[in-house]
Amino acid sequence: MFKYLIRRILSIIPVLLGVSVVVFLMVHLIPGDPAMHILGEFASPERVEQLREQLGLNDPLPIQYLKFLSRAVQGDLGNSLISNKPVVQEILRAFPVTIQLAFYSIILSSLIGLVAGVIASVKHNTVWDQVAMITAMFGISTPSFWLALILMWVFAYTLGWFPISGYSGLRSLVLPTVVLAALTAGSIARFTRSSMLEVLGQDYIRTARAKGLSSRSVVLKHALRNAMIPVVTLVGLEFGSMLAGAIITETVFALPGIGRLAVTAITTRDFPMIQGIVLFVATLFVITNLVVDMVYGYIDPRIRLQ
Amino acid sequence: MQVQARAEDVKTKWWQNLPLAKSLSNRDSYLRMTLRRLVRNKSAMAGLVILVLLLLSAIFAPQLAPYDPLKMDFRARLSPPSADHWFGTNEFGRDIFSMILYGSRISIMVGFISVSFALVIGVILGVIAGYFDKLDNLIMRITDVWLAFPTFLLAIAIVAVLGPGLTNAMIAVGIASTPQYIRVVRGAVLSVKEQEYIAAAKALGATNRRIVLNHVLPNVVAPIIVLSTLRFATAILSAAGLSFLGLGVQPPTPEWGAMAYASRSYIRQAWWLGLFPGLAILLMVLGFNLLGDGLRDVLDPRMKQ
């Protein structure tokens, strides 16, 4: 197990280096002079030169990258071109909102998804199964902004139960949580169902039934535990992408999280900010996946041997 | 059954025993069998019906639309759904129903172009990685980095670099969905490569190019078709999401995501502005997901998640 852990942890280093190269090159992939692009056509030459200096664009490319990397490792991602504050500071200020939202959403969606998936698999090919799967299909096909707009219109404008937008405590997270959870619950339910159906067809389930165990005990103790293994992976991955900022949901509800920060940075061409967010989020995503992998290795020893 | 088959053998013409004719007729019966299973698959048929209807509405939009989608009518601005305007009108008095009919053209095009982009690059890299051991490691390390970016974040980062707009949105969505193709195609190629007919082709002295084009590619088509159908759904959602953030198609182009974007300012007065474009996206994405699910059951039972 220890060897497996070390191997997995070391394996993310080249990935993170690759991520840093891509993020670094983002600015250089802008067609034309990045400084000119950021400031607009009518910027004065002095201002352009000043920005080139600030972004370090005058050094040779490899030197620029090494500087970028060594600063990034020390937690310095440069300053925002708009607010002039350190990018890291702005990201860390937005992060609590995003992580709360992701946390509540993943719990709600796992609850709904697991219950629906287990019922669908136990009542395979019945009305229950069909209703659950059709609902789940709608869940994965619904555009998040649409669901967000509808819920906002019904519960915030018409009924006035929740604040319309902005962040003012837990109440303002209710609708965004429901939006994110509704969409994710669909894929968790589908995944749980197919995983359960596979396990329920195994010999040891037949043995358990033959021993005369109650149906409840067979489903909950023998089947669900084993069926959960791949589901844990999916839940972990979904959590990871929620941390990436529920970009659209945060924008609709004007929640000051990472996703909204990213959209604002893009519309204002705040490149250090965009780079910082992409680097931060991708790193977080890679680490979440690593943790998921480790949990997976822990609960299913077969994985470690591969 | 056996006896019958033998009796038929006698009746076959000499040319039907030639290798080429045999392989063609085998393929033909496989195709027919697959089609028969597909027709019996409820999910696939439901998806197909939805998509055919949407495709027809896209093709015949000029005939079906009651109004010119860009024509402004200030006397009728923000009017709710009525007999004159089935889905109401927007802040410029444009007819929402007509805009949605025309919008299906854009969504189908966006899905088609971004999926084709991902498909071509993904299949090329996936086949190379799966078939040529030397390049496998390099390509897969690149794919790992590619996958380290959450899909939608990658798409908006690309738009940040290239600038907003329809073409860039399609490129961004295409690039963001490429690594999934590399993985699936590589996996399929790796398993095909171990088959005896590949060894036989090699023993006969076939070139790599010939083996890849004639023996490997035809046998990895099934997973590619399934993946493409499902990616179509995701691509349409992502592109609409980009437009909704103001980073994709710009108004007044009648694109569904952009229409929902424009509706945000009028959410208090005019619920119909956002409701109908969203429903249209939902319907199209649902169609592709249903068809993709059905195709997966029929073509490739092992690919079930």
Boltz contact constraints between the chains, C-beta under 6 A:
constraints:
  - contact:
      token1: [A, 15]
      token2: [B, 144]
      max_distance: 6.0
  - contact:
      token1: [A, 15]
      token2: [B, 145]
      max_distance: 6.0
  - contact:
      token1: [A, 15]
      token2: [B, 148]
      max_distance: 6.0
  - contact:
      token1: [A, 18]
      token2: [B, 145]
      max_distance: 6.0
  - contact:
      token1: [A, 19]
      token2: [B, 145]
      max_distance: 6.0
  - contact:
      token1: [A, 19]
      token2: [B, 148]
      max_distance: 6.0
  - contact:
      token1: [A, 26]
      token2: [B, 161]
      max_distance: 6.0
  - contact:
      token1: [A, 29]
      token2: [B, 161]
      max_distance: 6.0
  - contact:
      token1: [A, 30]
      token2: [B, 161]
      max_distance: 6.0
  - contact:
      token1: [A, 141]
      token2: [B, 282]
      max_distance: 6.0
  - contact:
      token1: [A, 141]
      token2: [B, 285]
      max_distance: 6.0
  - contact:
      token1: [A, 141]
      token2: [B, 286]
      max_distance: 6.0
  - contact:
      token1: [A, 141]
      token2: [B, 289]
      max_distance: 6.0
  - contact:
      token1: [A, 142]
      token2: [B, 282]
      max_distance: 6.0
  - contact:
      token1: [A, 143]
      token2: [B, 237]
      max_distance: 6.0
  - contact:
      token1: [A, 143]
      token2: [B, 240]
      max_distance: 6.0
  - contact:
      token1: [A, 143]
      token2: [B, 278]
      max_distance: 6.0
  - contact:
      token1: [A, 143]
      token2: [B, 281]
      max_distance: 6.0
  - contact:
      token1: [A, 145]
      token2: [B, 244]
      max_distance: 6.0
  - contact:
      token1: [A, 145]
      token2: [B, 260]
      max_distance: 6.0
  - contact:
      token1: [A, 146]
      token2: [B, 278]
      max_distance: 6.0
  - contact:
      token1: [A, 149]
      token2: [B, 274]
      max_distance: 6.0
  - contact:
      token1: [A, 153]
      token2: [B, 267]
      max_distance: 6.0
  - contact:
      token1: [A, 153]
      token2: [B, 271]
      max_distance: 6.0
  - contact:
      token1: [A, 191]
      token2: [B, 305]
      max_distance: 6.0
  - contact:
      token1: [A, 194]
      token2: [B, 304]
      max_distance: 6.0
  - contact:
      token1: [A, 241]
      token2: [B, 150]
      max_distance: 6.0
  - contact:
      token1: [A, 244]
      token2: [B, 150]
      max_distance: 6.0
  - contact:
      token1: [A, 244]
      token2: [B, 153]
      max_distance: 6.0
  - contact:
      token1: [A, 248]
      token2: [B, 241]
      max_distance: 6.0
  - contact:
      token1: [A, 263]
      token2: [B, 245]
      max_distance: 6.0
  - contact:
      token1: [A, 266]
      token2: [B, 160]
      max_distance: 6.0
  - contact:
      token1: [A, 274]
      token2: [B, 160]
      max_distance: 6.0
  - contact:
      token1: [A, 278]
      token2: [B, 157]
      max_distance: 6.0
  - contact:
      token1: [A, 281]
      token2: [B, 153]
      max_distance: 6.0
  - contact:
      token1: [A, 282]
      token2: [B, 148]
      max_distance: 6.0
  - contact:
      token1: [A, 282]
      token2: [B, 149]
      max_distance: 6.0
  - contact:
      token1: [A, 285]
      token2: [B, 150]
      max_distance: 6.0
  - contact:
      token1: [A, 286]
      token2: [B, 148]
      max_distance: 6.0
